Amino acid sequence: MNFFLKVLVSSFAVIIASYLLPGVHVPNFVTALLVAFVLGVLNMLLKPVLVVLTIPVTILSLGLFLLVINAFIVQLTAYFVGGFVVDSFWWALLFSIILSVVTYFLEIPVKPRPPRHRDY
C-alpha cells in the first residue's frame, strides 16, 4: 500500500513539475501516474546498479554525478512512456531536481509519524 501511495503523490509532483517547466510535457493525469510508476521501478532496479558502477566519478564530483544519473533515468522514462516528453538533458536535470523537492513537500502530510512515548 505504501508504494501505491508514493506513486500517487509522485504523480501529483510530476504534474506540478511539468507545469513549472516548459521543456517537460505531460498530457494528462493517467500519463503522470504511469510516469511516476515507471520512475519508481527504474529507481528501484536500475539506479542502484548505476550508482555502484559510477562510484569513482561520483566521488570525484562530490556526489553531483548522482544528478546526472537522475536525469538519465528521467530521459529513460520518457523513452518508455508515450506522451511524456522531455525536450533535452537539461530539462530532465531540472525536472529531477524539482520533482524531488515537490515530492518531499507533498509527502510531509502522509509520512507515518513515530509513536510518542511518555516517561512515567
C-alpha positions as CSV (number, residue, x, y, z in Angstrom):
1,M,0.0,0.0,0.0
2,N,2.9,2.3,0.8
3,F,4.3,2.0,-2.8
4,F,0.9,2.9,-4.3
5,L,0.6,6.0,-2.1
6,K,4.1,7.1,-3.1
7,V,3.2,6.6,-6.8
8,L,0.0,8.7,-6.3
9,V,2.0,11.5,-4.5
10,S,4.7,11.3,-7.1
11,S,2.2,11.6,-10.0
12,F,0.9,14.9,-8.5
13,A,4.5,16.0,-8.3
14,V,5.0,15.1,-11.9
15,I,2.0,17.2,-12.9
16,I,3.3,20.2,-10.8
17,A,6.8,19.9,-12.2
18,S,5.6,19.7,-15.8
19,Y,3.6,22.9,-15.2
20,L,6.7,24.7,-13.9
21,L,9.0,23.6,-16.7
22,P,8.2,24.4,-20.4
23,G,10.5,21.7,-21.6
24,V,8.6,18.8,-19.9
25,H,5.2,17.8,-21.3
26,V,2.7,15.5,-19.6
27,P,-0.7,15.5,-21.4
28,N,-2.9,14.1,-18.6
29,F,-3.0,12.6,-15.1
30,V,-3.0,9.0,-16.4
31,T,0.3,9.7,-18.1
32,A,1.6,11.2,-14.9
33,L,0.6,8.1,-13.0
34,L,2.4,6.0,-15.5
35,V,5.5,8.3,-15.3
36,A,5.5,8.0,-11.5
37,F,5.2,4.2,-11.6
38,V,8.0,3.8,-14.2
39,L,10.2,6.3,-12.4
40,G,9.7,4.3,-9.2
41,V,10.5,1.0,-10.8
42,L,13.6,2.4,-12.6
43,N,14.8,4.0,-9.4
44,M,14.3,0.7,-7.6
45,L,16.0,-1.5,-10.2
46,L,18.4,0.5,-12.3
47,K,19.6,3.3,-10.1
48,P,21.5,1.2,-7.6
49,V,23.4,-0.5,-10.4
50,L,24.3,2.8,-12.0
51,V,25.4,4.3,-8.6
52,V,27.7,1.3,-8.0
53,L,29.1,1.4,-11.5
54,T,29.8,5.2,-11.2
55,I,31.3,5.4,-7.7
56,P,34.7,6.8,-8.8
57,V,33.0,9.6,-10.9
58,T,30.5,10.3,-8.1
59,I,33.3,10.6,-5.6
60,L,35.4,12.9,-7.8
61,S,32.3,15.1,-8.5
62,L,31.5,15.2,-4.8
63,G,28.1,13.5,-5.4
64,L,27.0,15.8,-8.2
65,F,27.1,12.9,-10.7
66,L,24.0,11.5,-9.0
67,L,22.1,14.3,-10.6
68,V,23.3,13.1,-14.0
69,I,22.0,9.6,-13.1
70,N,18.6,11.0,-12.1
71,A,18.4,13.0,-15.4
72,F,19.3,9.8,-17.3
73,I,16.5,7.9,-15.5
74,V,14.1,10.7,-16.4
75,Q,15.0,10.5,-20.0
76,L,14.8,6.7,-20.0
77,T,11.3,7.1,-18.5
78,A,10.4,9.5,-21.4
79,Y,11.6,6.8,-23.8
80,F,9.3,4.2,-22.3
81,V,6.2,6.3,-21.5
82,G,4.3,7.5,-24.5
83,G,3.1,11.1,-24.2
84,F,5.8,12.1,-21.6
85,V,8.2,14.3,-23.5
86,V,11.4,15.8,-22.1
87,D,13.0,18.2,-24.6
88,S,16.6,17.9,-23.6
89,F,19.0,16.6,-20.9
90,W,19.0,19.9,-19.1
91,W,15.2,19.8,-18.8
92,A,15.5,16.3,-17.5
93,L,18.0,17.5,-14.9
94,L,15.8,20.4,-13.8
95,F,12.8,18.1,-13.8
96,S,14.5,15.6,-11.5
97,I,15.5,18.4,-9.1
98,I,12.1,20.0,-9.0
99,L,10.4,16.6,-8.8
100,S,12.5,15.7,-5.7
101,V,11.6,19.0,-4.0
102,V,7.9,18.9,-4.8
103,T,7.6,15.2,-3.8
104,Y,9.3,16.0,-0.4
105,F,6.8,18.7,0.4
106,L,3.8,16.6,-0.8
107,E,4.9,13.6,1.3
108,I,5.0,15.5,4.6
109,P,1.3,15.1,5.4
110,V,1.3,11.3,4.5
111,K,4.5,10.3,6.2
112,P,4.0,8.0,9.2
113,R,4.9,9.6,12.4
114,P,6.8,7.7,15.1
115,P,4.8,7.0,18.2
116,R,5.2,9.3,21.1
117,H,6.5,7.7,24.3
118,R,5.7,9.1,27.7
119,D,8.0,8.7,30.6
120,Y,6.2,8.0,33.8
